[in-house]
Amino acid sequence: MYPIRQWLNRHLSNPQVVGLTVILLIGVAVVTFLGSMLVPVFASIVLAYLLEGIVRTLTRYHVPRGPAVLIVYLLFLLCLVAGLLALLPTIVNQVIQLVENLPAMLEQGQQALLQLPERYPAYFSADQVAALLDTIRREAIGYARSLASSLSLASVVMVVTIMVYAVLLPVLIFFFLWDKSRILGWTVRFLPRHYGLVASVWHEVDLQIGNYVRGKFVEVAIVWVGSYLTFLALGLDFAMLLALMVGLSVIIPYVGAIVVTLPIAIVAYFQFGASSEFMWVLIAYAIIQAIDANVLVPLLFSEAVNLHPVAIIIAILIFGGIWGFWGVFFAIPLANLIQAVINAWPRVSIEDEDGEDGAGEADAAG
């Protein structure tokens, strides 16, 4: 008990440690209990971080911050509207085509399974294949019914949510950029008097989050465009939809690439069969993932990610399980936050430990 009591006395007597601990606990509580209501705020902060780098670049060229914010914000809105008008119809059409082709794809898959006992009689029997097909059919029917019921119940809520986001996000992004100094100044007023440790952690995390968000958006865009051009050159159906899935998969390191492999392989197999074209699609996808992991990630995140892959996977599992999509998206910055707190946490040397132990023994003897 004595080492624990000494540790508590040592750190609880430090006002900077107490202030940092209280702020971290308040942040966790706000995200845990109010996270679902504050999703527009979180999304706006992410996009504001993305645009802040461009604003800083303009200010380095002696453009005042006010005009720089207006220029970047208007260009952002223009690119957003142009991108939605250009890409959204194509993606929606490909989703509709994929849904329409699902029965034919399922029928083709069923025929392939029925041929397994003829091709590999030593490994598969007709009864095993029939049982497998019956299980797949029942699971598919149950999933389709649950999906239809959930969509019918949530359709109105989804439409209202999209409308609210469409109004709130641009407004919040603008004010986060325009009044950044005022918002930060207002926040500092609520910090404890001794907040040097908090400022040290925030400075490191702020730099890492900014670099991570901007780098992640650049990575998504490059992988998306590169995948689309590759799939288009190979003649793969639903090229834009699959490329978008590949681009978004980089948000979840390691896990996303494995998950997206399945739909790409299924679409390629049902389109080309077990042919050389099917293998070329898989090889091209593997090359894209290799370039992303070995070229893009080291180039874009050299300053933002200094974590072991095991730590990244554990962070994704923990924060994704707690906060869903946003926990997955911010898993690496949150892991960096924990690392920054550990690095900034006051340490006591062995001499200090011995000194405290000696003083304690002297007091006891006295």
WOTARA-V215984 format. One line per field, one symbol per residue. ss: DSSP state (A for helix, B for strand, O for the rest). A space follows every 50 residues. Layout:
ss->???
This chain:
ss->OAAAAAAAAAAAOOAAAAAAAAAAAAAAAAAAAAOOOOAAAAAAAAAAAA AAAAAAAAAAOOOOAAAAAAAAAAAAAAAAAAAAAAAAAAAAAAAAAAAA AAAAAAAAAAAAAAOAAAAOOOOOOAAAAAAAAAAAAAAAAAAAAAAAAA AAAAAAAAAAAAAAAAAAAAAAAAAAAAOAAAAAAAAAOOOOOOOAAAAA AAAAAAAAAAAAAAAAAAAAAAAAAAAAAAAAAAOOOOAAAAAAAAAAAO OOOOAAAAAAAAAAAAAAAAAAOOOAAAAAAAAAAAAAAAAAAAAAAAAA OOOOOOOOAAAAAAAAAAAAAAAAAAAAAOAAAAAAAAAAAAAAOOOOOA AAAAAAAAAAAAAAAO
